[in-house]
Amino acid sequence: MIAQLRLNAKYPVRSQSQAPTKYRPLFNLTSREKEVLYHICQGHSMKEVAEIMYLSPSTIISHKRKIFDKFGVNNLVRLGVLAERYGYTD
């Protein structure tokens, strides 16, 4: 029980009313961030995304950091789950 309380404190759960819906602009991503997110979800590395988009890898990493902040995640797996849930992988 105590471990569960610690887990909930560390990773608070959003209520259903706070969760974003598929019918409004989600997370306010720019078109460039959406494109970077799409390529990340396709399994491309940051270097590959940079080559595809003709940008520097540091620019892609900067976009990825902003996407992480907007989604409130800190790893690619969680980002992929939310991107799939809210239709960013189509």
N, C-alpha and C positions, 0 to 999 in steps of 0.2 A: 504494500500500500504506500509506504513512504517513498519507495523507488518510483512508483507511478506519479506521485505528487511532484517529485523532483523533475521527472520527465516532462510533465505538463507545464511546470514553471519554466523549464528551459525552452520548450517548443510550444508556445501557446497556440491553441486551436481557434481558428476564426469561426464565428457563428455563421450560420447560413446567410443571414442578412448582410454580413460584411463581405462575403465571398463575391468576387467579380462574376458577372454574367456574360454570356456569349454575345449579348445583343447591345453592348455599349463599347466604346473604344477602350480596350483593355490595356491597362498599365501605361497608357499614353506613350506607346513606342513610336519613334520616328520611322519613316519608311526605310531608312538605312539600317536601323536596329532590327526591324522586322526581317530584312534581307539577311543580316548576319545571323539572327536567330534561326531562320529557315535552314541555312547552310550548316549551322552547328547541329541542328536536329537531324540533318541528313548524315551526320557522322564525320563531317570534315574537320580536320585539325585547324587551329587558328592560322597556321601557315598556308594551308590549302585554301581557306576562306579568303585570305589576303590575296592570293594569286588569282582566284576566281573573280574577285571584285576589283582587282587592280589597285589595291591599297596596301599600305605597309602593315606588317604584323602588329606593330604597336598600336595602330589605329583600330584594328580589329579587337585587340585586347581591351582597349578603352571602351569600345562599344559593348563588349561582353560584360565589362564591369558595370556599366550603366544598366544593362539588361538585368543583371543579377540584382542590382539595387531596386529596380522597379518591380521585379517579381518577388523580392524579399527572400532570395535563396542564396546559398553559398556553395553550391556544387552543380555540376552539369546534369546529374541524374535527376535531381529535384526540378531543375529548369526544364528538362525534357518532359517530365511528367506533367507539369503545369502547361507547357506549350501544347502538348497533345490534348490535354483536357479542354483548353480554351481555343482550339482550332488554329494554332499558329503553324502547324506542320503540314497543312494542306497545300 
